[in-house]
Amino acid sequence: MHNALTDFIRQHPKLFILTGAGCSTDSGIPDYRDHHGQWKRQPPVQHKDFMTSLYARQRFWARSLIGWPLMARARPNTIHQSLQTLEDLGHSQLLVTQNVDRLHQQAGHQNVIDLHGRSDQVRCMDCGALHDRNQIHQQMALQNPHFSQLSASAAPDGDADLEGVDFHEFRVTDCDQCGGLLKPDVVFFGDNVPKQRVYDAVDNLEQADALLVVGSSLMVYSGYRFCKQAVRMNKPITALTRGKTRADDLLTLKLDAAISDVLTPAVDQLQQ
């Protein structure tokens, strides 16, 4: 199967690469969906709920006390390293990731658009000030020692499956510059990706030879849109991911396999 990927890259040497949660599961970060594209757990917090409900924010940040350290400790795996090697070889026109974990950058990838933002930053929704996520985490841990001692299984993107707890007593940290509402600098479900990020990505897709999707079911429109754009531009699409994708009927090549089992030997072949 890796031979097919190697051939695809040789035939289309300038790739627009789109990555999803499947790239980071080997780093210990859970993904959202199963191989059929269905939710594995309750959908994450919605943007409108977070912005309008104090209790939704209390629940989010309380769960984050347990889930965020897993994200903070995560390190790049062989998938991130192989994709970085593709960039070194000149095959990555641009990498657009739906992940917010910054593992592509940690692996040394240079030309990356964080489509859904970055979880290591917290933004004030009133004055726009950026805060370090680890510092905000420490402040809330000190203010909520009882919640810090709870345990739960990890969920995607710094969340945790903490249920059956009354979150009303949780103390949420506000912006130390203006007292405003703090939110991770990521695009929550129900919110829109900033338009300039999309424009920049589409400009790069136009210059690429093909689209390579790695580790995404494409069930979220923000990623799926690039497959639709690629079809309009007559660019071939390969998807290397487990299970069903929303774009199965648009694909030129579908590689349903463990990503590292295909990507690593394919990149090795390109270096020979």
Buried (B, 14 or more C-beta within 10 A) or exposed (E): BBEBBBEBBEEBBBBBBBBBBBBBBBBEBBBBBEEEBEEEEEEBBBBEBBBEBEEBBBBBBBBBBBBBBBBBEBEBBBBBBBBBBBBEEEBBBBBBBBBBBBBBBBBBBEEBBBBBBBBBBBBBBBEEBEBEBEEBBEBBBEBBEEBBEBEBEBBBBBBBBBEEBEBEEBBBBBBBEEEBBBBBBBBBBBBEBEEEBBEBBBEBBEEBBBBBBBBBBBBBEBBBBBBEBBBEEEBBBBBBBBBBBBBBEBBBBBBBBBBBBBBBBBBEBBEE
